Amino acid sequence: MSGRRRLTRRTFIRHAGVAAIASPQIIPSLALGAAGMYRPAPSNRITMGLIGCGGMGQGNLRSFLRQGDVQVLAVCDPDTQRRESAKRAVDEYYADQTTAGTYHGCAAYNDFRDLLARDDIDTIIQATPDHWHALVVIAAARAGKDIYGEKPLSLTISQGRAMSDAVARYGRVFQTGSQQRSDSRFRFACELVRNGRIGTVRRVTCGLPTTPTTGNHPPQPVPDGFDYDLWLGPAPWAPFNEYRTHWNFRWILDYSGGQVTDWGAHHIDIAHWGLGLTDTGPVHVEGVGEFPIDGLYDAATNYRFTCTYATGVQITVTNDFENGVKWEGDDGWVFVNRGRIDAEPKSLLSDVIGPNEIQLPRSKGHHRDFLECVRSRREPIAPIEHAHRTITVSHLGNIAMQIGRAVRWNPQTEMFVDDPQAERMADRAMREPWRL
Amino acid sequence: MMKTKLRRRTLTATSLTACLLLMAPGADAADIPDDAINRIEQALPDAPTVQPSEPRTILIFSLCKGYRHGSIPYGVHAFTRLGERTGAYTAIVSEDTAMFTRENLARFDAIIFNNSTGALFTDPQLKQNLIDFVKQGGGIVGIHAATDCFYDWPEYGEMMGAYFHGHPWHEQVTLKLDDADHPVNAVFQGEPFVITDEIYQFKEPYSRDRLHVLLSLDAAATDMEKDGIHRADGDFAVSWVRAYGKGRVFYCSLGHRNEIFWNPTVLQHYLDGIQFAIGDLPGDPFDAVTTYQFGESRLPLSEIAGQVRDALGDPEREREIEGRLIGLLSSDEATIACKMFACRQLALAGGDASVPVLADLLDDPQLAHMARYALERIPGKAVDTVLIQALHELDGELRIGVINSIGERGNRRAAKTLFKAAVGVDEPTRLAVVEAMGKLGGSQAVSALTRIAATSDANDAPRVKAAALDGLLRCAEIMVDEGETDRAAALYRTLYDEPNPQHVRVAALRGLVLADPLPVIDVVIGLLEDEDPAWRGTAARLIVEMPTAEATRLYATQLTDLQPSTQILLMNALADRGDRAAGPMVAALIDSADLAVTQAAVRALARIGDASHTALLAELAARGDAQARMSLDRLRAEGADEAIASLLYARAANVRREAARSLGSRAAVGQVSPLIRTASNDPDELARIAALRSLGLLAGQDALRDLVHLLLRADNPHLQAATSDCLIAVCTRIDDRAACATPIADAFDDADMPAKRSLLVVLGHVGGPVALDVVREAIDEPALADAALDALTNWSDVGAADDLFAIAQQATDPVQRITAFIGYIRVINLPSARDPVETVNMYRRAAGIATNDAEHRLVLTGLAGVPHTDALRLIEGYLSHESVSRDAASALLAIARLLGEQHRDVTQPAIDNILRLFPDDAELTYQAGHVVNDIERNEGFITTWRFAGPFAQENTGGEAIFDVAFAPETGDEVHWQAMPADAFSEPGIYNLNEVVVGSNCCAYLEAIIVSDREQQARLEVGSDDGVKVLLNGEVVHANSVMRGLSVGQDVFTVTLAPGRNVLLLKITQGGGGWQACCRIRAATGFALQGVTIESPR
């Protein structure tokens, strides 16, 4: 028996066995709401809880508060300061409702399980550090909640698979926080590529930032009001130092995967979207990365790895390239990032995608899209399976670079091919009492 | 590469005095004969093994309270010269115990106990100082009698490694290498070493578990019958190393005989040991790692991780390094942090050999997790066995950890044991067992979980019940994987039928649908009509997800029997599902009496319709159904274009029109021929026009002749216009002008007048010399003159310019004149690769024949788009024409904007001139201001800075450091450097990352602004991350923020003093990008007068 429990895919979204059409084409008006079947009454608000009150958590909180058909009932964080800050934000926002007597204050929890135990909460925002993502998402699905979950989806390949399976098992709605999918510039770029405007795509490059480094930092006393043991959760124990937590966890492999996952989650997702390879993965991954040999941060600083897919197309992920995604095909190229889009030939930029061409889903806004899917039970624009496949590429890259050689991957079985060493890196034992 | 240069440390006066004062008698080189001095000199290595990164100082301490060895002065001299000759260190020689005060010890990188003996000092403070010195990173070297010291001070023995216990041998012996690969053994080159000296025996605390022994007596080659041998194990070590706290210890028992100190091999061995103790020569990371604590340097850990990585794939090397890692776990000395690290590596490299030692750690609260971290990854039954055993022996959280790992391993044989373990335990343990069983699957797990789910009360033990239900769902999934579909379906059915929470029933239903969809069709369809919108949505989603093509048909056939609202939901779901098998059933619903159903069916057909549905959709579209039209256009199916093309022969004209229109919308480039036929022959004019429109979108060069002929045959103005438009659209897509013009030219003579006029229009759009010839001829024909002139006027390239000019110059008819004039201006304006000077000349010609203001204005408007100084000069000439001077001014400003920064010398005076001529014209002034602003957009950036940094403070992050004042703010001395010329990107954005390295720190930029008067200035600052601005020592702006840079993020006004003004920017850095830019302007936003930026000295 191998060291990793084999998890097989539990979803059949692309229904194997049914005659496949050339490509999917979503017609927006098929939402159940549009058929007039049910339009939620004004009092029928979606209730929500926030788990993880850091920068991303509070940002998402504000976006949802503004939506009008959401009622935030609770926040949760093991850091008292952040928890209280989030609670204050919610209470202030609902101040007039409180005076009117229709809102009774935002609850504040230290332990996410207490929040999930509440029957009156329909949905959660999951904005914890990466090493917590799997536990929160799976517990939330098991508790019947719909989830707006921050990226990167997972800490390991196995965790991502388990998360997607749990969401599918319970028929929950999950929106990944990859908001580039709701950005028309990115969508247009992907539609140009999907509709063959640059011919057969040969190579895609995802440019991501460089991961920072730092020195060695001594243990510090845990600040008052911070439940550090809970913050660590399933991760291996290490003494507290402020450089571990609250933003900088991103650069520490016990908690995250460096820029390869932090920004990889965004751009690899777009690369897949443009290629139409959102539900699969590469067959070969090879690359070089510099991992700091000293200092607290150990994620790859400079890196370049290339993934080859069964179709022959290659995706290269590196920090030695402008931030963004560039597809290169036989007939030209398209480049897109958060600030601009460019193409060769330039005329592509003013092209119109015809009604009978592949049209990617349009979003009314990443948070809005989530809420509408909560009501209609349809798949949102950034579904969890795509997020899992995306971040698997990041994990494969990190593994290939750490192991120092090429690895072969089977995207159907989601296992390495003849590679017990790489298999060992696909998962990690959780600290008691936590488990997947 | 080892360098041979000598490094002589420059002794300061104080230290030199100290040396002289502290050199004790007996340490003088004069105490050893010249012959010895020479031999030592010849035996010394020339170069250090490792070039030290900084100067090193060591203490040679030879105080004796007991026996004093005659070799001591030889050792003193040899060690001193060793450092001087190689540059590895400078030696201070002393026998004064005052060397062991904290201040004095701080001067040294290492201490050599050179044959010292006895209780060297008794002061407990001095003893503590020595221990602290080593533990905090200092080095200790013990030579020979150094183990004959401090018997009453056990910590010394522990640190040095052992105590002397007699010397049974003083003869030639063979020493064997215990670790041939260790850097300190390099000189021996893997071979045993023969030497004559007094060989020591050691007693407690000597142990190979604690010491890394390098060299020892080859007992097999030695006389073991000597008196005084106390050890029975034949272990007589000679050299060893060890880590002690953060420091390093090297001991060598050679050094009794004088000639040892001129033995080159021994001297090299001593040098390596000394450099190792100092820390310049890396030792075995497995030694250093034993004392690792969190927060210390990770270098030894990284080295070991590298060795592990390199060993993977080579079974022999894997076993070897696994052994060493196991050694770390078994060691009493190794720290917890070290052992945790060893476990991490065993997760990668561990095999069966690691299992027992890892199993032993399962009851250690500090190491149990990391033991499982390794165990979970190791394949094989041994792990499963120890986990089950531990299950029985542990309790509490440690037990839960083991239960979790059993679940992860998927060892189904453990199910029974697990279930027993769930009896009579607290809730957390029970919960763990339940969840583990869900991962194992199998009939035992299922029956156990069923029992638990049944007996757990949702109120008393909600978590256990929820976990049990989840476990059952997982077990069902495992059943499906293993081919036991029937049992899975039965389990799902039970879970669905029971009054479980909705999401559990949703999961159960989903499982049923995926495992065996056909029997539950009724259930799912029934749910489409459920009161609860969540069930309706779930049902729709399941219809999309269900496997097997058969299911599509079965669901679809249910359509007819449902209520309209349900029909709509089902159709939408079938459309999302995308299986065309549902097409016919959906199409049938188009006949529904319910309009909403019809619409939904029509909509769905866009996704799942096929070619056979095009006729129906076209009919509906023809009747005005917008949805049908959309679906007709979007239908992607094989043969759809052809099917629609066949509708071009439909009986009903409106259907034919629809078909013609749709083919264009669908970009059906393969249907050009049928469309031409329709355009040509269809009795219905609107159908012909629709076909022509589509042909305009689709047709290519080969259709041209046919289209031209159509134009010739067009017998009414509508058709003529439509055909003409079509031709124009097609020609616009064809690059080859002549290829377009030729069919038209060929057909021209046979055309009647109306057709000729239309053809001329087309020729105008085609352009090129072939077309021009035709038009020139037509100009001479009175009936065609107007049309020909129109064509020239609208010519698509500049080829018509001369013709138009000639007409404008010579025409007597004023209408013709102005038309030609306008046309001339127009073609000059067409995009071309022409030299702008030539363009200006063409305008000059136009100006020359312009006869009225309107025409002059046309010239000016055209000139305004030419980015060349010649155009500017030509326009300037117009400024004196009063009636058009204002237009000229406006045009001039437009050119100034186009010319940008490059031609300031010309544009600036021109703009000033305008402002002088039109002082009261608010609009022009405003326009001028904008142009100036635009031109000067990249002006005013400060590009001469000097910088200092990075400045950081312990435990202060990128935001907090904003408020910490460093030298540039406090007035302390600062090491300023000039900012390199190329460390910025346009227009004046400095990338601090290129000159300063750091995160969670800050840097400063300083510039000197020299102003000739007191005046206000506007500063526009951009920064990544935060910025604090000080002018002449006062804070004028502060923005503590984490952001990316954009130009002009923060804008504020300051007052410049006359003379030199010191501008200081403090830029904080959290991580990632680190940039700054600063632009200085007048308060009005225009250029600031009277300032220069001083160049940094």
Interface residues (C-beta under 8 A of the other chain):
Chain A: M1 S2 G3 R4 R5 R6 T8 R10 T11 F12 I13 H15 A16 G17 V18 A19 I21 A22 P24 Q25 I26 I27 S29 L30 L32 A35 G36 M37 Y38 A117 A141 R142 A143 G144 D165 A168 R169 Y170 G171 R172 P209 T210 P212 T213 T214 N216 H217 P218 P219 Q220 P236 W237 A238 P239 N241 E242 Y243 N248 I293 D294 G295 D298 G354 P355 N356 R375 S376 R377 R378 E379 Q402 I403 G404 P420 Q421 R424 M425 D427 R428 A429 M430 R431 E432 P433 W434 R435 L436
Chain B: F294 G295 E296 S297 R298 L299 S302 E303 R309 D310 L312 G313 M340 R344 A347 L348 Q366 A368 H369 M370 R372 Y373 L375 E376 R377 I378 P379 G380 K381 D384 E397 L398 I400 G401 N404 S405 G407 E408 R409 G410 N411 P428 A432 E435 A436 K439 P462 A466 A467 D470 L473 R474 E477 D481 P501 Q502 H503 V504 V506 A507 R510 G511 L514 P533 A534 R536 G537 T538 A540 R541 L542 V544 E545 M546 P547 T548 A549 T552 S565 I568 L569 N572 A575 D576 R577 G578 D579 R580 A581 A596 A600 R603 A604 A606 R607 M630 D633 R634 L635 R636 S665 R666 A667 N955 G957 S999 N1000 G1071 G1072
